[in-house]
Amino acid sequence: MKELSDNQKEILLNSIRTVEDFPKPGIGFKDITTLLGDEKAYTLLMEHLKDRYKNQDIDYVAGIESRGFIFGASLATMLGVKFVPIRKPGKLPYTTISEKYSLEYGVDEVEIHIDAFKCKKDKPNVLLIDDLIATGGTAKAAVTLINKAGANCLEACFVINLKFLGGDADIKKITPVYSVLEIN
């Protein structure tokens, strides 16, 4: 599996804008809209992900709302597999299953359709993708939800991993984690 060179990682990092004090003071928000608007960087990223996953036995790509939809739907198309959105409560029109997770001040939840992973395989393989992992609560809930739905989460993939927050540690206990870019 081809790894990105330091130069390629630099191209991706330079295409991501940091917005200071958003959504609250002290946060340096990683804005991937600038990466999406940079044809060279976005193509580099998506070709890298396609190369990484093309020979794996993936049946579905699942993306976490909402930025995971952008990368997930594109990658699913490139791989010739199905895409499944993982959404916040009340956004899906059919019967859903859900997984709750803790926040700093409360609880949140993610959902998928109950039949999201229906196919000829007893336990289809799913790649989970999102733009960023910080504390990991949403991603861990998404992995748990995929497995609860009768599928197998092969790996959780993130464009950016904020390593200093340690969010990938809990997820690595239940599925492998791949991060394109790691920020310490």
DAHURA-V414904 format. One record per backbone hydrogen bond with DSSP energy under -1.0 kcal/mol. NH is the residue of the N-H (numbers start at 1). CO is the residue of the C=O. E is the energy in kcal/mol with one decimal. If there is no record, write none. Layout:
NH,CO,E / NH,CO,E
This chain:
9,5,-2.4 / 10,6,-2.1 / 11,7,-2.1 / 12,8,-2.0 / 13,9,-3.1 / 14,10,-2.8 / 16,13,-1.4 / 17,31,-1.5 / 19,29,-2.8 / 21,27,-1.6 / 22,27,-1.3 / 27,24,-1.8 / 29,19,-2.3 / 31,17,-3.4 / 36,32,-2.3 / 37,33,-1.4 / 38,35,-1.3 / 42,38,-3.0 / 43,39,-2.3 / 44,40,-2.2 / 45,41,-2.6 / 46,42,-2.7 / 47,43,-2.6 / 48,44,-2.1 / 49,45,-2.4 / 50,46,-2.5 / 51,47,-2.5 / 52,48,-2.3 / 53,49,-2.1 / 54,50,-1.9 / 56,53,-1.6 / 58,56,-2.1 / 59,125,-2.5 / 60,125,-1.8 / 61,82,-2.5 / 62,127,-3.0 / 63,84,-1.9 / 64,129,-1.7 / 65,86,-2.5 / 68,64,-1.9 / 69,66,-1.3 / 71,67,-1.3 / 72,68,-2.5 / 73,69,-2.6 / 74,70,-1.3 / 75,71,-2.5 / 76,72,-2.7 / 77,73,-2.0 / 78,74,-2.3 / 79,75,-2.3 / 80,76,-1.1 / 81,76,-2.5 / 82,59,-1.5 / 84,61,-2.4 / 86,63,-2.9 / 87,111,-2.4 / 91,88,-1.2 / 97,112,-2.3 / 99,110,-2.1 / 101,108,-2.2 / 103,106,-3.1 / 108,101,-2.7 / 110,99,-2.0 / 111,87,-2.9 / 112,97,-1.9 / 114,95,-2.6 / 116,113,-1.9 / 118,115,-1.4 / 126,152,-3.1 / 127,60,-2.3 / 128,155,-2.5 / 129,62,-2.5 / 130,157,-1.8 / 133,160,-2.1 / 140,136,-2.7 / 141,137,-2.1 / 142,138,-2.3 / 143,139,-2.5 / 144,140,-2.4 / 145,141,-2.5 / 146,142,-2.5 / 147,143,-2.2 / 148,144,-2.5 / 149,145,-1.8 / 150,147,-1.6 / 151,146,-1.8 / 152,124,-2.9 / 154,126,-2.4 / 156,176,-2.6 / 157,128,-3.2 / 158,178,-2.4 / 159,130,-1.4 / 160,131,-2.0 / 161,181,-2.3 / 162,133,-2.5 / 163,161,-1.8 / 163,183,-1.0 / 165,162,-2.3 / 166,163,-1.4 / 167,134,-1.3 / 169,166,-1.2 / 172,168,-2.2 / 174,171,-1.9 / 175,171,-2.1 / 178,156,-2.6 / 180,158,-2.4 / 181,159,-1.8 / 183,161,-3.0
